[in-house]
Amino acid sequence: MQVKDAVYKERTTYADLLIDAFEAVDDEQIAKEFTPETTLTRSGIPRRAPRKRGEAGIQIQLRLDGLQVAWLDEKVTEFNAPSRSALVSVAFKLHMKAVQPVD
């Protein structure tokens, strides 16, 4: 189920679905999405891992109030996300994966 489909099916808004996503997804899951994976070389020295970036996603406009935007900005800093959009995209992705029906 994609984000747009979920909004339509659940008769909700993107903002409310985002709140549901942050409620349902564990902070550790989100943090893992933005944690670079360091690999060790044969000698044991860690190779510098590229910073994870947000993925291209859907273009939507969230209607958030000032407190919600401030909360989101705190989470961007907490998770070291490259942007609000990247954080929102990850939250939606993890939430959609969790609520997908098993075939």
Backbone as XML, in Angstrom:
<?xml version="1.0"?>
<chain id="A" units="angstrom">
  <residue number="1" name="MET">
    <atom name="N" x="0.855" y="-1.179" z="0.000"/>
    <atom name="CA" x="0.000" y="0.000" z="0.000"/>
    <atom name="C" x="0.902" y="1.244" z="0.000"/>
  </residue>
  <residue number="2" name="GLN">
    <atom name="N" x="0.678" y="2.128" z="-0.905"/>
    <atom name="CA" x="1.445" y="3.355" z="-1.002"/>
    <atom name="C" x="0.792" y="4.453" z="-0.171"/>
  </residue>
  <residue number="3" name="VAL">
    <atom name="N" x="1.551" y="5.516" z="0.054"/>
    <atom name="CA" x="1.076" y="6.612" z="0.903"/>
    <atom name="C" x="-0.208" y="7.225" z="0.359"/>
  </residue>
  <residue number="4" name="LYS">
    <atom name="N" x="-0.226" y="7.542" z="-0.922"/>
    <atom name="CA" x="-1.429" y="8.164" z="-1.495"/>
    <atom name="C" x="-2.634" y="7.237" z="-1.378"/>
  </residue>
  <residue number="5" name="ASP">
    <atom name="N" x="-2.408" y="5.943" z="-1.624"/>
    <atom name="CA" x="-3.500" y="4.972" z="-1.498"/>
    <atom name="C" x="-3.994" y="4.889" z="-0.059"/>
  </residue>
  <residue number="6" name="ALA">
    <atom name="N" x="-3.065" y="4.915" z="0.889"/>
    <atom name="CA" x="-3.426" y="4.824" z="2.312"/>
    <atom name="C" x="-4.257" y="6.029" z="2.735"/>
  </residue>
  <residue number="7" name="VAL">
    <atom name="N" x="-3.883" y="7.218" z="2.280"/>
    <atom name="CA" x="-4.637" y="8.427" z="2.622"/>
    <atom name="C" x="-6.058" y="8.321" z="2.088"/>
  </residue>
  <residue number="8" name="TYR">
    <atom name="N" x="-6.180" y="7.859" z="0.855"/>
    <atom name="CA" x="-7.503" y="7.723" z="0.242"/>
    <atom name="C" x="-8.323" y="6.648" z="0.961"/>
  </residue>
  <residue number="9" name="LYS">
    <atom name="N" x="-7.715" y="5.478" z="1.149"/>
    <atom name="CA" x="-8.427" y="4.354" z="1.751"/>
    <atom name="C" x="-8.858" y="4.644" z="3.192"/>
  </residue>
  <residue number="10" name="GLU">
    <atom name="N" x="-7.973" y="5.267" z="3.962"/>
    <atom name="CA" x="-8.265" y="5.539" z="5.372"/>
    <atom name="C" x="-9.004" y="6.856" z="5.584"/>
  </residue>
  <residue number="11" name="ARG">
    <atom name="N" x="-9.236" y="7.577" z="4.492"/>
    <atom name="CA" x="-9.936" y="8.875" z="4.567"/>
    <atom name="C" x="-9.288" y="9.778" z="5.620"/>
  </residue>
  <residue number="12" name="THR">
    <atom name="N" x="-8.002" y="9.956" z="5.441"/>
    <atom name="CA" x="-7.231" y="10.763" z="6.372"/>
    <atom name="C" x="-6.419" y="11.790" z="5.589"/>
  </residue>
  <residue number="13" name="THR">
    <atom name="N" x="-5.552" y="12.491" z="6.262"/>
    <atom name="CA" x="-4.683" y="13.474" z="5.614"/>
    <atom name="C" x="-3.249" y="12.963" z="5.659"/>
  </residue>
  <residue number="14" name="TYR">
    <atom name="N" x="-2.396" y="13.555" z="4.833"/>
    <atom name="CA" x="-0.977" y="13.194" z="4.859"/>
    <atom name="C" x="-0.382" y="13.490" z="6.236"/>
  </residue>
  <residue number="15" name="ALA">
    <atom name="N" x="-0.773" y="14.606" z="6.822"/>
    <atom name="CA" x="-0.243" y="14.983" z="8.136"/>
    <atom name="C" x="-0.653" y="13.964" z="9.199"/>
  </residue>
  <residue number="16" name="ASP">
    <atom name="N" x="-1.921" y="13.541" z="9.185"/>
    <atom name="CA" x="-2.366" y="12.546" z="10.163"/>
    <atom name="C" x="-1.705" y="11.192" z="9.927"/>
  </residue>
  <residue number="17" name="LEU">
    <atom name="N" x="-1.501" y="10.837" z="8.671"/>
    <atom name="CA" x="-0.819" y="9.580" z="8.372"/>
    <atom name="C" x="0.639" y="9.649" z="8.840"/>
  </residue>
  <residue number="18" name="LEU">
    <atom name="N" x="1.258" y="10.810" z="8.721"/>
    <atom name="CA" x="2.628" y="10.975" z="9.201"/>
    <atom name="C" x="2.684" y="10.806" z="10.717"/>
  </residue>
  <residue number="19" name="ILE">
    <atom name="N" x="1.727" y="11.365" z="11.415"/>
    <atom name="CA" x="1.670" y="11.203" z="12.871"/>
    <atom name="C" x="1.509" y="9.723" z="13.208"/>
  </residue>
  <residue number="20" name="ASP">
    <atom name="N" x="0.628" y="9.030" z="12.497"/>
    <atom name="CA" x="0.452" y="7.592" z="12.706"/>
    <atom name="C" x="1.758" y="6.840" z="12.451"/>
  </residue>
  <residue number="21" name="ALA">
    <atom name="N" x="2.482" y="7.253" z="11.419"/>
    <atom name="CA" x="3.748" y="6.593" z="11.089"/>
    <atom name="C" x="4.757" y="6.754" z="12.222"/>
  </residue>
  <residue number="22" name="PHE">
    <atom name="N" x="4.897" y="7.979" z="12.735"/>
    <atom name="CA" x="5.849" y="8.193" z="13.827"/>
    <atom name="C" x="5.407" y="7.476" z="15.101"/>
  </residue>
  <residue number="23" name="GLU">
    <atom name="N" x="4.107" y="7.309" z="15.293"/>
    <atom name="CA" x="3.606" y="6.566" z="16.450"/>
    <atom name="C" x="3.910" y="5.078" z="16.322"/>
  </residue>
  <residue number="24" name="ALA">
    <atom name="N" x="3.855" y="4.558" z="15.104"/>
    <atom name="CA" x="3.987" y="3.121" z="14.874"/>
    <atom name="C" x="5.434" y="2.648" z="14.690"/>
  </residue>
  <residue number="25" name="VAL">
    <atom name="N" x="6.283" y="3.540" z="14.223"/>
    <atom name="CA" x="7.656" y="3.147" z="13.898"/>
    <atom name="C" x="8.572" y="3.487" z="15.072"/>
  </residue>
  <residue number="26" name="ASP">
    <atom name="N" x="9.432" y="2.555" z="15.402"/>
    <atom name="CA" x="10.368" y="2.714" z="16.502"/>
    <atom name="C" x="11.493" y="3.688" z="16.118"/>
  </residue>
  <residue number="27" name="ASP">
    <atom name="N" x="11.919" y="4.510" z="17.069"/>
    <atom name="CA" x="13.007" y="5.462" z="16.815"/>
    <atom name="C" x="14.269" y="4.766" z="16.317"/>
  </residue>
  <residue number="28" name="GLU">
    <atom name="N" x="14.537" y="3.565" z="16.827"/>
    <atom name="CA" x="15.736" y="2.831" z="16.407"/>
    <atom name="C" x="15.671" y="2.469" z="14.928"/>
  </residue>
  <residue number="29" name="GLN">
    <atom name="N" x="14.480" y="2.134" z="14.444"/>
    <atom name="CA" x="14.315" y="1.816" z="13.023"/>
    <atom name="C" x="14.641" y="3.041" z="12.169"/>
  </residue>
  <residue number="30" name="ILE">
    <atom name="N" x="14.155" y="4.189" z="12.602"/>
    <atom name="CA" x="14.401" y="5.423" z="11.849"/>
    <atom name="C" x="15.881" y="5.767" z="11.883"/>
  </residue>
  <residue number="31" name="ALA">
    <atom name="N" x="16.480" y="5.706" z="13.067"/>
    <atom name="CA" x="17.898" y="6.044" z="13.210"/>
    <atom name="C" x="18.759" y="5.153" z="12.319"/>
  </residue>
  <residue number="32" name="LYS">
    <atom name="N" x="18.417" y="3.888" z="12.234"/>
    <atom name="CA" x="19.184" y="2.938" z="11.422"/>
    <atom name="C" x="19.210" y="3.349" z="9.952"/>
  </residue>
  <residue number="33" name="GLU">
    <atom name="N" x="18.123" y="3.955" z="9.490"/>
    <atom name="CA" x="18.046" y="4.392" z="8.091"/>
    <atom name="C" x="19.050" y="5.495" z="7.758"/>
  </residue>
  <residue number="34" name="PHE">
    <atom name="N" x="19.477" y="6.244" z="8.778"/>
    <atom name="CA" x="20.398" y="7.350" z="8.547"/>
    <atom name="C" x="21.797" y="7.096" z="9.106"/>
  </residue>
  <residue number="35" name="THR">
    <atom name="N" x="22.045" y="5.879" z="9.590"/>
    <atom name="CA" x="23.349" y="5.532" z="10.133"/>
    <atom name="C" x="24.197" y="4.937" z="9.025"/>
  </residue>
  <residue number="36" name="PRO">
    <atom name="N" x="25.345" y="5.563" z="8.743"/>
    <atom name="CA" x="26.204" y="5.000" z="7.696"/>
    <atom name="C" x="26.732" y="3.630" z="8.121"/>
  </residue>
  <residue number="37" name="GLU">
    <atom name="N" x="26.822" y="2.725" z="7.173"/>
    <atom name="CA" x="27.338" y="1.394" z="7.450"/>
    <atom name="C" x="28.833" y="1.392" z="7.163"/>
  </residue>
  <residue number="38" name="THR">
    <atom name="N" x="29.612" y="1.246" z="8.214"/>
    <atom name="CA" x="31.062" y="1.241" z="8.096"/>
    <atom name="C" x="31.526" y="-0.191" z="7.834"/>
  </residue>
  <residue number="39" name="THR">
    <atom name="N" x="32.410" y="-0.333" z="6.873"/>
    <atom name="CA" x="32.971" y="-1.650" z="6.588"/>
    <atom name="C" x="34.450" y="-1.642" z="6.934"/>
  </residue>
  <residue number="40" name="LEU">
    <atom name="N" x="34.914" y="-2.775" z="7.433"/>
    <atom name="CA" x="36.321" y="-2.894" z="7.774"/>
    <atom name="C" x="37.091" y="-3.439" z="6.580"/>
  </residue>
  <residue number="41" name="THR">
    <atom name="N" x="38.297" y="-2.930" z="6.402"/>
    <atom name="CA" x="39.164" y="-3.452" z="5.352"/>
    <atom name="C" x="39.891" y="-4.675" z="5.891"/>
  </residue>
  <residue number="42" name="ARG">
    <atom name="N" x="40.650" y="-5.317" z="5.037"/>
    <atom name="CA" x="41.396" y="-6.509" z="5.441"/>
    <atom name="C" x="42.335" y="-6.203" z="6.598"/>
  </residue>
  <residue number="43" name="SER">
    <atom name="N" x="42.905" y="-4.999" z="6.597"/>
    <atom name="CA" x="43.839" y="-4.611" z="7.660"/>
    <atom name="C" x="43.123" y="-4.243" z="8.958"/>
  </residue>
  <residue number="44" name="GLY">
    <atom name="N" x="41.801" y="-4.065" z="8.880"/>
    <atom name="CA" x="41.038" y="-3.738" z="10.074"/>
    <atom name="C" x="40.672" y="-2.271" z="10.194"/>
  </residue>
  <residue number="45" name="ILE">
    <atom name="N" x="41.222" y="-1.427" z="9.326"/>
    <atom name="CA" x="40.873" y="0.004" z="9.375"/>
    <atom name="C" x="39.489" y="0.190" z="8.759"/>
  </residue>
  <residue number="46" name="PRO">
    <atom name="N" x="38.648" y="0.927" z="9.436"/>
    <atom name="CA" x="37.311" y="1.121" z="8.863"/>
    <atom name="C" x="37.351" y="2.021" z="7.632"/>
  </residue>
  <residue number="47" name="ARG">
    <atom name="N" x="36.611" y="1.607" z="6.624"/>
    <atom name="CA" x="36.478" y="2.424" z="5.419"/>
    <atom name="C" x="35.375" y="3.443" z="5.674"/>
  </residue>
  <residue number="48" name="ARG">
    <atom name="N" x="35.637" y="4.665" z="5.302"/>
    <atom name="CA" x="34.640" y="5.713" z="5.510"/>
    <atom name="C" x="33.397" y="5.406" z="4.688"/>
  </residue>
  <residue number="49" name="ALA">
    <atom name="N" x="32.269" y="5.369" z="5.377"/>
    <atom name="CA" x="31.002" y="5.058" z="4.705"/>
    <atom name="C" x="30.348" y="6.344" z="4.238"/>
  </residue>
  <residue number="50" name="PRO">
    <atom name="N" x="29.762" y="6.316" z="3.044"/>
    <atom name="CA" x="29.038" y="7.506" z="2.600"/>
    <atom name="C" x="27.793" y="7.713" z="3.458"/>
  </residue>
  <residue number="51" name="ARG">
    <atom name="N" x="27.464" y="8.956" z="3.672"/>
    <atom name="CA" x="26.275" y="9.289" z="4.443"/>
    <atom name="C" x="25.040" y="8.884" z="3.665"/>
  </residue>
  <residue number="52" name="LYS">
    <atom name="N" x="24.111" y="8.256" z="4.375"/>
    <atom name="CA" x="22.872" y="7.861" z="3.717"/>
    <atom name="C" x="22.045" y="9.102" z="3.424"/>
  </residue>
  <residue number="53" name="ARG">
    <atom name="N" x="21.460" y="9.104" z="2.254"/>
    <atom name="CA" x="20.638" y="10.230" z="1.841"/>
    <atom name="C" x="19.202" y="9.766" z="1.679"/>
  </residue>
  <residue number="54" name="GLY">
    <atom name="N" x="18.317" y="10.722" z="1.636"/>
    <atom name="CA" x="16.923" y="10.390" z="1.386"/>
    <atom name="C" x="16.742" y="9.888" z="-0.025"/>
  </residue>
  <residue number="55" name="GLU">
    <atom name="N" x="15.716" y="9.115" z="-0.211"/>
    <atom name="CA" x="15.409" y="8.583" z="-1.527"/>
    <atom name="C" x="14.381" y="9.476" z="-2.210"/>
  </residue>
  <residue number="56" name="ALA">
    <atom name="N" x="14.388" y="9.387" z="-3.529"/>
    <atom name="CA" x="13.350" y="10.110" z="-4.262"/>
    <atom name="C" x="12.012" y="9.480" z="-3.909"/>
  </residue>
  <residue number="57" name="GLY">
    <atom name="N" x="11.034" y="10.290" z="-3.709"/>
    <atom name="CA" x="9.738" y="9.751" z="-3.309"/>
    <atom name="C" x="8.614" y="10.496" z="-3.970"/>
  </residue>
  <residue number="58" name="ILE">
    <atom name="N" x="7.476" y="10.430" z="-3.345"/>
    <atom name="CA" x="6.302" y="11.099" z="-3.893"/>
    <atom name="C" x="6.350" y="12.581" z="-3.541"/>
  </residue>
  <residue number="59" name="GLN">
    <atom name="N" x="5.712" y="13.361" z="-4.325"/>
    <atom name="CA" x="5.615" y="14.785" z="-4.069"/>
    <atom name="C" x="4.268" y="15.059" z="-3.418"/>
  </residue>
  <residue number="60" name="ILE">
    <atom name="N" x="4.302" y="15.380" z="-2.145"/>
    <atom name="CA" x="3.074" y="15.712" z="-1.428"/>
    <atom name="C" x="3.331" y="16.976" z="-0.620"/>
  </residue>
  <residue number="61" name="GLN">
    <atom name="N" x="2.271" y="17.606" z="-0.238"/>
    <atom name="CA" x="2.400" y="18.771" z="0.612"/>
    <atom name="C" x="1.736" y="18.467" z="1.944"/>
  </residue>
  <residue number="62" name="LEU">
    <atom name="N" x="2.550" y="18.492" z="2.990"/>
    <atom name="CA" x="2.036" y="18.263" z="4.333"/>
    <atom name="C" x="1.584" y="19.584" z="4.931"/>
  </residue>
  <residue number="63" name="ARG">
    <atom name="N" x="0.458" y="19.568" z="5.537"/>
    <atom name="CA" x="-0.053" y="20.755" z="6.225"/>
    <atom name="C" x="0.242" y="20.575" z="7.708"/>
  </residue>
  <residue number="64" name="LEU">
    <atom name="N" x="1.380" y="21.107" z="8.138"/>
    <atom name="CA" x="1.802" y="20.993" z="9.529"/>
    <atom name="C" x="1.783" y="22.361" z="10.183"/>
  </residue>
  <residue number="65" name="ASP">
    <atom name="N" x="1.456" y="22.388" z="11.473"/>
    <atom name="CA" x="1.498" y="23.660" z="12.189"/>
    <atom name="C" x="2.927" y="23.891" z="12.710"/>
  </residue>
  <residue number="66" name="GLY">
    <atom name="N" x="3.137" y="25.027" z="13.317"/>
    <atom name="CA" x="4.469" y="25.407" z="13.783"/>
    <atom name="C" x="5.068" y="24.446" z="14.792"/>
  </residue>
  <residue number="67" name="LEU">
    <atom name="N" x="4.255" y="23.944" z="15.710"/>
    <atom name="CA" x="4.757" y="22.988" z="16.705"/>
    <atom name="C" x="5.160" y="21.672" z="16.056"/>
  </residue>
  <residue number="68" name="GLN">
    <atom name="N" x="4.392" y="21.233" z="15.078"/>
    <atom name="CA" x="4.720" y="19.989" z="14.379"/>
    <atom name="C" x="6.013" y="20.134" z="13.572"/>
  </residue>
  <residue number="69" name="VAL">
    <atom name="N" x="6.184" y="21.276" z="12.914"/>
    <atom name="CA" x="7.409" y="21.523" z="12.154"/>
    <atom name="C" x="8.609" y="21.582" z="13.095"/>
  </residue>
  <residue number="70" name="ALA">
    <atom name="N" x="8.454" y="22.230" z="14.249"/>
    <atom name="CA" x="9.540" y="22.300" z="15.231"/>
    <atom name="C" x="9.901" y="20.906" z="15.734"/>
  </residue>
  <residue number="71" name="TRP">
    <atom name="N" x="8.884" y="20.070" z="15.997"/>
    <atom name="CA" x="9.132" y="18.698" z="16.443"/>
    <atom name="C" x="9.890" y="17.927" z="15.364"/>
  </residue>
  <residue number="72" name="LEU">
    <atom name="N" x="9.459" y="18.090" z="14.115"/>
    <atom name="CA" x="10.103" y="17.420" z="13.000"/>
    <atom name="C" x="11.555" y="17.874" z="12.860"/>
  </residue>
  <residue number="73" name="ASP">
    <atom name="N" x="11.802" y="19.170" z="13.027"/>
    <atom name="CA" x="13.171" y="19.692" z="12.957"/>
    <atom name="C" x="14.053" y="19.080" z="14.051"/>
  </residue>
  <residue number="74" name="GLU">
    <atom name="N" x="13.496" y="18.886" z="15.243"/>
    <atom name="CA" x="14.252" y="18.239" z="16.329"/>
    <atom name="C" x="14.611" y="16.810" z="15.946"/>
  </residue>
  <residue number="75" name="LYS">
    <atom name="N" x="13.674" y="16.120" z="15.316"/>
    <atom name="CA" x="13.921" y="14.734" z="14.893"/>
    <atom name="C" x="14.963" y="14.669" z="13.779"/>
  </residue>
  <residue number="76" name="VAL">
    <atom name="N" x="14.959" y="15.650" z="12.879"/>
    <atom name="CA" x="15.976" y="15.704" z="11.826"/>
    <atom name="C" x="17.358" y="15.766" z="12.467"/>
  </residue>
  <residue number="77" name="THR">
    <atom name="N" x="17.501" y="16.605" z="13.479"/>
    <atom name="CA" x="18.768" y="16.725" z="14.191"/>
    <atom name="C" x="19.087" y="15.440" z="14.949"/>
  </residue>
  <residue number="78" name="GLU">
    <atom name="N" x="18.106" y="14.906" z="15.663"/>
    <atom name="CA" x="18.304" y="13.689" z="16.463"/>
    <atom name="C" x="18.782" y="12.515" z="15.608"/>
  </residue>
  <residue number="79" name="PHE">
    <atom name="N" x="18.178" y="12.337" z="14.441"/>
    <atom name="CA" x="18.517" y="11.201" z="13.587"/>
    <atom name="C" x="19.601" y="11.515" z="12.564"/>
  </residue>
  <residue number="80" name="ASN">
    <atom name="N" x="20.088" y="12.756" z="12.578"/>
    <atom name="CA" x="21.098" y="13.191" z="11.615"/>
    <atom name="C" x="20.608" y="12.980" z="10.183"/>
  </residue>
  <residue number="81" name="ALA">
    <atom name="N" x="19.328" y="13.253" z="9.984"/>
    <atom name="CA" x="18.730" y="13.125" z="8.653"/>
    <atom name="C" x="19.184" y="14.304" z="7.792"/>
  </residue>
  <residue number="82" name="PRO">
    <atom name="N" x="19.323" y="14.096" z="6.499"/>
    <atom name="CA" x="19.772" y="15.195" z="5.641"/>
    <atom name="C" x="18.738" y="16.310" z="5.468"/>
  </residue>
  <residue number="83" name="SER">
    <atom name="N" x="17.456" y="15.992" z="5.693"/>
    <atom name="CA" x="16.412" y="17.001" z="5.528"/>
    <atom name="C" x="15.117" y="16.512" z="6.154"/>
  </residue>
  <residue number="84" name="ARG">
    <atom name="N" x="14.165" y="17.423" z="6.292"/>
    <atom name="CA" x="12.821" y="17.039" z="6.742"/>
    <atom name="C" x="12.204" y="16.046" z="5.766"/>
  </residue>
  <residue number="85" name="SER">
    <atom name="N" x="12.359" y="16.351" z="4.491"/>
    <atom name="CA" x="11.771" y="15.483" z="3.463"/>
    <atom name="C" x="12.308" y="14.062" z="3.556"/>
  </residue>
  <residue number="86" name="ALA">
    <atom name="N" x="13.601" y="13.926" z="3.784"/>
    <atom name="CA" x="14.196" y="12.590" z="3.910"/>
    <atom name="C" x="13.631" y="11.863" z="5.120"/>
  </residue>
  <residue number="87" name="LEU">
    <atom name="N" x="13.466" y="12.572" z="6.226"/>
    <atom name="CA" x="12.922" y="11.964" z="7.436"/>
    <atom name="C" x="11.470" y="11.534" z="7.228"/>
  </residue>
  <residue number="88" name="VAL">
    <atom name="N" x="10.682" y="12.394" z="6.623"/>
    <atom name="CA" x="9.279" y="12.079" z="6.350"/>
    <atom name="C" x="9.194" y="10.868" z="5.420"/>
  </residue>
  <residue number="89" name="SER">
    <atom name="N" x="10.027" y="10.835" z="4.409"/>
    <atom name="CA" x="10.039" y="9.731" z="3.461"/>
    <atom name="C" x="10.356" y="8.407" z="4.156"/>
  </residue>
  <residue number="90" name="VAL">
    <atom name="N" x="11.341" y="8.418" z="5.040"/>
    <atom name="CA" x="11.707" y="7.204" z="5.776"/>
    <atom name="C" x="10.576" y="6.764" z="6.701"/>
  </residue>
  <residue number="91" name="ALA">
    <atom name="N" x="9.968" y="7.705" z="7.395"/>
    <atom name="CA" x="8.862" y="7.358" z="8.299"/>
    <atom name="C" x="7.714" y="6.724" z="7.521"/>
  </residue>
  <residue number="92" name="PHE">
    <atom name="N" x="7.356" y="7.320" z="6.384"/>
    <atom name="CA" x="6.293" y="6.746" z="5.567"/>
    <atom name="C" x="6.697" y="5.366" z="5.042"/>
  </residue>
  <residue number="93" name="LYS">
    <atom name="N" x="7.921" y="5.235" z="4.570"/>
    <atom name="CA" x="8.386" y="3.961" z="4.009"/>
    <atom name="C" x="8.312" y="2.843" z="5.048"/>
  </residue>
  <residue number="94" name="LEU">
    <atom name="N" x="8.828" y="3.104" z="6.241"/>
    <atom name="CA" x="8.811" y="2.093" z="7.295"/>
    <atom name="C" x="7.386" y="1.757" z="7.728"/>
  </residue>
  <residue number="95" name="HIS">
    <atom name="N" x="6.555" y="2.781" z="7.813"/>
    <atom name="CA" x="5.162" y="2.562" z="8.214"/>
    <atom name="C" x="4.410" y="1.754" z="7.162"/>
  </residue>
  <residue number="96" name="MET">
    <atom name="N" x="4.593" y="2.103" z="5.898"/>
    <atom name="CA" x="3.901" y="1.383" z="4.819"/>
    <atom name="C" x="4.362" y="-0.068" z="4.770"/>
  </residue>
  <residue number="97" name="LYS">
    <atom name="N" x="5.654" y="-0.296" z="5.003"/>
    <atom name="CA" x="6.174" y="-1.662" z="5.019"/>
    <atom name="C" x="5.545" y="-2.465" z="6.156"/>
  </residue>
  <residue number="98" name="ALA">
    <atom name="N" x="5.349" y="-1.828" z="7.294"/>
    <atom name="CA" x="4.790" y="-2.509" z="8.467"/>
    <atom name="C" x="3.304" y="-2.837" z="8.312"/>
  </residue>
  <residue number="99" name="VAL">
    <atom name="N" x="2.570" y="-1.988" z="7.610"/>
    <atom name="CA" x="1.123" y="-2.202" z="7.485"/>
    <atom name="C" x="0.720" y="-2.934" z="6.215"/>
  </residue>
  <residue number="100" name="GLN">
    <atom name="N" x="1.698" y="-3.274" z="5.364"/>
    <atom name="CA" x="1.388" y="-3.988" z="4.131"/>
    <atom name="C" x="0.820" y="-5.356" z="4.453"/>
  </residue>
  <residue number="101" name="PRO">
    <atom name="N" x="-0.270" y="-5.723" z="3.810"/>
    <atom name="CA" x="-0.827" y="-7.059" z="4.045"/>
    <atom name="C" x="0.104" y="-8.134" z="3.489"/>
  </residue>
  <residue number="102" name="VAL">
    <atom name="N" x="0.181" y="-9.239" z="4.184"/>
    <atom name="CA" x="1.010" y="-10.350" z="3.747"/>
    <atom name="C" x="0.234" y="-11.146" z="2.705"/>
  </residue>
  <residue number="103" name="ASP">
    <atom name="N" x="0.857" y="-11.373" z="1.551"/>
    <atom name="CA" x="0.189" y="-12.116" z="0.471"/>
    <atom name="C" x="0.279" y="-13.604" z="0.697"/>
  </residue>
</chain>
